[in-house]
């Protein structure tokens, strides 16, 4: 997993045609905007997993040995 630091209004670009922009940060949440070509499907992970289950497709999510990653990210985003 690649972990990047971005501020509100800053973006990352994936494969030259997908842009992910940080829209706002607050209350333990990050709001992002995603621009992608019309043929690219964008789902929240829980929706994606549900679609896979409905279609009978198996999907294995690898767990990370760094269980503290979420906590480190959350602590950075907490309002001061």
FIMITOR-749593 format. One record per residue: x, y, z of N, C-alpha, C, O in turn; residue in one letter. Coordinates in pm, 1 decimal. Example, Ala and Ser with C-alpha at 12.3 -4.5 7.8 and 13.67 -1.06 7.14 Angstrom:
<recs>
> n.xx	n.yy	n.zz	ca.xx	ca.yy	ca.zz	c.xx	c.yy	c.zz	o.xx	o.yy	o.zz	residu
> 1319.0	-569.0	780.0	1230.0	-450.0	780.0	1320.0	-330.0	780.0	1423.6	-331.9	846.5	a;
> 1285.0	-225.0	708.0	1367.0	-106.0	714.0	1290.0	3.0	787.0	1340.9	113.8	803.9	s;
</recs>
This chain:
<recs>
> n.xx	n.yy	n.zz	ca.xx	ca.yy	ca.zz	c.xx	c.yy	c.zz	o.xx	o.yy	o.zz	residu
> 85.0	-117.3	0.0	0.0	0.0	0.0	89.5	123.4	0.0	186.0	131.9	76.0	x;
> 57.0	215.8	-83.8	125.2	344.2	-88.3	46.7	440.7	-0.8	-73.9	456.4	-19.9	x;
> 111.5	504.8	93.6	47.1	601.9	181.9	105.2	739.2	150.1	226.3	759.8	157.8	x;
> 17.8	832.3	114.6	59.7	967.1	78.1	-2.8	1069.3	171.3	-109.2	1045.9	228.6	x;
> 62.7	1180.2	185.7	8.2	1292.1	261.2	-37.2	1398.6	162.7	39.2	1439.7	75.4	x;
> -158.7	1442.4	176.2	-215.3	1547.0	90.0	-290.7	1645.1	176.9	-344.3	1607.5	281.1	x;
> -295.3	1769.0	135.8	-374.2	1871.4	204.1	-502.3	1895.3	123.9	-514.2	1851.0	9.7	x;
> -597.2	1965.5	184.5	-721.5	1997.8	115.8	-687.8	2070.2	-14.5	-608.3	2164.2	-16.8	x;
> -749.8	2024.5	-121.6	-728.1	2082.5	-253.7	-617.8	2014.3	-333.1	-606.6	2035.8	-453.8	x;
> -535.9	1932.3	-267.6	-428.9	1862.1	-337.2	-480.5	1729.0	-390.5	-575.5	1671.7	-337.2	x;
> -416.3	1680.8	-496.7	-462.4	1560.4	-566.3	-350.0	1460.2	-585.3	-231.9	1490.8	-568.8	x;
> -391.6	1339.1	-620.9	-299.9	1238.9	-674.4	-358.1	1194.7	-807.1	-479.1	1202.8	-828.0	x;
> -272.9	1148.2	-896.7	-317.1	1102.8	-1027.9	-277.4	957.0	-1043.1	-164.1	919.0	-1013.6	x;
> -371.5	875.7	-1089.3	-349.2	732.7	-1110.1	-365.8	703.6	-1258.8	-468.2	736.5	-1318.7	x;
> -264.3	641.9	-1317.0	-269.1	596.7	-1457.8	-307.7	708.1	-1555.1	-377.6	682.9	-1653.3	x;
> -263.8	828.2	-1529.1	-283.7	944.2	-1619.1	-426.7	991.5	-1636.7	-447.6	1099.9	-1691.1	x;
> -527.7	914.2	-1592.7	-663.7	959.0	-1619.1	-759.3	946.2	-1500.4	-880.1	963.6	-1515.9	x;
> -706.2	916.1	-1383.4	-788.3	912.3	-1262.5	-726.5	1009.8	-1162.5	-608.8	998.5	-1128.3	x;
> -805.7	1104.6	-1116.6	-756.8	1206.7	-1023.3	-837.4	1196.8	-893.6	-960.4	1199.6	-895.4	x;
> -766.3	1185.2	-781.2	-827.3	1179.8	-648.8	-786.6	1306.1	-575.4	-667.6	1331.5	-557.1	x;
> -884.0	1385.9	-532.8	-858.3	1515.1	-469.0	-916.1	1515.8	-328.1	-1028.5	1470.4	-306.6	x;
> -839.9	1566.7	-232.7	-889.2	1584.1	-96.2	-978.8	1708.0	-96.3	-933.1	1818.6	-125.4	x;
> -1106.0	1688.6	-63.6	-1203.3	1797.1	-65.7	-1211.5	1864.0	71.0	-1212.5	1986.7	80.5	x;
> -1217.5	1782.6	177.7	-1222.7	1839.0	312.6	-1176.5	1735.5	413.8	-1178.0	1615.1	388.2	x;
> -1135.6	1785.8	529.0	-1091.9	1700.5	639.5	-1157.1	1754.5	765.6	-1154.2	1875.0	790.5	x;
> -1216.1	1665.7	845.5	-1275.6	1710.5	970.4	-1356.3	1601.9	1036.4	-1406.1	1511.1	969.9	x;
> -1369.4	1610.9	1167.4	-1449.5	1517.3	1246.1	-1412.1	1371.8	1219.6	-1499.8	1285.7	1211.9	x;
> -1283.0	1344.0	1205.6	-1237.7	1207.0	1186.3	-1266.2	1149.9	1049.1	-1256.8	1028.7	1029.8	x;
> -1300.6	1233.6	954.1	-1333.2	1188.0	818.9	-1255.9	1269.6	715.8	-1221.6	1385.7	737.8	x;
> -1230.4	1206.3	605.3	-1168.8	1272.8	491.1	-1265.8	1260.5	375.5	-1307.5	1149.9	341.1	x;
> -1302.4	1372.3	315.2	-1390.8	1369.5	198.7	-1302.9	1383.9	74.8	-1223.2	1477.2	64.1	x;
> -1318.8	1289.7	-19.0	-1239.1	1292.9	-140.7	-1330.3	1302.2	-262.3	-1445.1	1257.9	-259.7	x;
> -1277.1	1360.4	-368.0	-1345.4	1365.2	-496.2	-1265.0	1282.2	-594.4	-1142.0	1284.5	-591.8	x;
> -1333.4	1209.3	-680.7	-1266.0	1121.8	-776.3	-1314.9	1156.6	-916.6	-1435.0	1156.4	-943.8	x;
> -1220.2	1186.3	-1005.0	-1250.2	1209.1	-1145.6	-1191.1	1093.6	-1223.6	-1072.3	1064.0	-1211.3	x;
> -1274.2	1027.7	-1304.4	-1228.7	911.7	-1381.7	-1307.5	904.8	-1512.1	-1415.9	962.4	-1521.9	x;
> -1254.5	835.4	-1611.4	-1327.8	818.3	-1736.9	-1462.1	748.9	-1713.1	-1478.6	676.4	-1615.0	x;
> -1556.6	771.3	-1802.4	-1691.2	715.4	-1787.4	-1693.0	564.1	-1772.8	-1781.5	511.9	-1705.0	x;
> -1601.4	492.3	-1832.0	-1601.5	347.1	-1826.4	-1542.7	288.9	-1699.0	-1541.5	166.9	-1682.0	x;
> -1493.7	373.8	-1609.0	-1430.8	326.2	-1485.8	-1534.3	322.1	-1374.0	-1598.0	422.8	-1343.1	x;
> -1550.3	204.2	-1313.7	-1643.2	187.4	-1202.5	-1575.3	230.0	-1072.2	-1462.0	190.7	-1044.4	x;
> -1646.0	310.7	-993.2	-1593.3	355.8	-864.1	-1696.3	320.8	-757.7	-1810.2	367.2	-762.9	x;
> -1655.8	238.5	-660.8	-1744.2	197.3	-551.8	-1671.0	210.1	-419.1	-1548.4	200.3	-414.1	x;
> -1746.0	232.0	-311.8	-1689.0	215.9	-178.3	-1657.5	67.8	-162.4	-1722.0	-16.2	-225.1	x;
> -1559.3	34.9	-79.3	-1515.1	-104.3	-68.1	-1627.2	-198.2	-24.7	-1634.8	-310.6	-74.3	x;
> -1714.4	-155.2	66.7	-1821.6	-244.2	112.2	-1921.7	-272.2	0.7	-1977.5	-381.8	-5.9	x;
> -1945.0	-175.8	-85.9	-2034.0	-196.5	-200.5	-1967.1	-290.2	-301.0	-2031.5	-379.7	-355.8	x;
> -1838.6	-269.0	-324.5	-1763.2	-355.8	-415.6	-1767.1	-500.9	-367.9	-1791.2	-591.9	-447.2	x;
> -1743.4	-522.2	-238.1	-1746.6	-657.8	-181.7	-1885.3	-719.7	-196.4	-1896.9	-837.9	-228.5	x;
> -1990.3	-641.5	-173.5	-2126.8	-692.8	-186.9	-2154.8	-733.8	-331.1	-2216.9	-837.2	-355.3	x;
> -2109.2	-653.0	-427.1	-2128.4	-688.0	-568.2	-2056.5	-818.1	-601.6	-2110.4	-901.8	-674.1	x;
> -1934.4	-836.1	-549.1	-1860.6	-959.6	-573.6	-1935.2	-1079.5	-516.5	-1943.4	-1183.9	-581.3	x;
> -1989.9	-1065.4	-394.9	-2064.2	-1174.7	-331.8	-2190.5	-1207.8	-410.9	-2224.7	-1324.9	-427.8	x;
> -2259.6	-1104.9	-459.1	-2382.2	-1127.0	-535.2	-2354.7	-1200.8	-665.8	-2439.5	-1275.4	-714.5	x;
> -2237.0	-1179.9	-721.6	-2201.5	-1245.3	-846.6	-2124.1	-1375.0	-822.9	-2075.7	-1437.7	-917.1	x;
> -2113.3	-1414.3	-695.2	-2047.6	-1540.2	-662.5	-1897.6	-1539.9	-682.7	-1836.2	-1645.7	-696.2	x;
> -1838.9	-1423.2	-684.7	-1694.5	-1413.9	-703.5	-1625.7	-1407.9	-568.2	-1669.0	-1336.2	-478.0	x;
> -1518.2	-1484.1	-555.5	-1440.4	-1482.4	-431.4	-1340.9	-1369.1	-437.3	-1280.5	-1343.2	-541.4	x;
> -1324.2	-1302.3	-326.0	-1226.3	-1194.3	-317.8	-1158.7	-1202.9	-182.4	-1225.1	-1204.9	-78.8	x;
> -1028.3	-1208.1	-183.6	-952.7	-1218.4	-60.0	-888.0	-1084.4	-31.6	-815.9	-1030.2	-115.3	x;
> -914.1	-1031.1	86.8	-852.7	-905.4	128.3	-734.7	-940.5	215.9	-750.3	-1005.1	319.6	x;
> -616.2	-898.1	174.3	-496.7	-926.6	253.0	-494.1	-836.4	375.2	-514.5	-715.4	365.2	x;
> -469.2	-895.9	488.7	-456.2	-814.5	609.2	-311.7	-769.7	620.5	-220.2	-838.0	574.4	x;
> -292.7	-656.2	681.5	-158.5	-602.5	697.5	-110.2	-631.6	838.5	-188.7	-631.7	933.3	x;
> 16.8	-655.7	851.4	71.9	-680.3	984.6	82.7	-551.4	1063.2	107.1	-554.6	1183.8	x;
> 65.0	-438.0	997.1	74.8	-309.1	1064.0	-64.3	-263.4	1105.8	-122.3	-174.9	1042.9	x;
> -117.9	-323.1	1211.3	-253.9	-291.6	1253.8	-265.6	-150.7	1309.3	-376.9	-101.1	1326.7	x;
> -155.2	-85.7	1337.3	-158.2	49.8	1389.9	-166.9	156.1	1281.9	-174.1	274.7	1314.1	x;
> -166.5	117.6	1153.9	-169.0	215.6	1045.9	-291.0	305.4	1056.4	-278.2	427.5	1046.8	x;
> -408.7	248.1	1075.9	-531.2	328.0	1086.4	-520.7	427.4	1200.4	-558.7	543.5	1185.3	x;
> -469.5	383.1	1314.3	-458.8	471.8	1429.5	-362.2	586.4	1404.0	-386.3	699.0	1447.5	x;
> -252.1	558.0	1333.1	-156.5	664.7	1302.4	-219.0	765.2	1207.4	-199.1	885.6	1223.2	x;
> -294.1	718.0	1109.0	-358.2	808.9	1015.9	-464.4	890.2	1089.3	-471.8	1011.8	1071.5	x;
> -546.0	825.5	1171.1	-651.9	894.0	1243.6	-595.0	999.9	1337.2	-653.2	1107.5	1351.3	x;
> -482.3	971.0	1401.2	-425.6	1068.0	1493.6	-374.8	1191.7	1420.6	-374.3	1301.0	1477.2	x;
> -332.6	1175.9	1296.8	-286.8	1290.4	1218.4	-404.5	1377.1	1179.8	-390.2	1498.9	1170.0	x;
> -521.8	1317.0	1157.3	-637.8	1389.6	1110.1	-721.8	1451.9	1220.1	-811.4	1531.4	1191.8	x;
> -694.2	1416.9	1345.7	-773.1	1471.7	1455.9	-754.9	1623.2	1463.9	-642.4	1672.5	1455.3	x;
> -864.4	1697.4	1480.3	-851.9	1843.1	1496.2	-775.5	1874.8	1623.8	-788.7	1805.2	1724.5	x;
> -698.0	1977.5	1618.5	-617.8	2018.6	1735.3	-685.8	2125.5	1815.2	-631.8	2170.8	1916.2	x;
</recs>
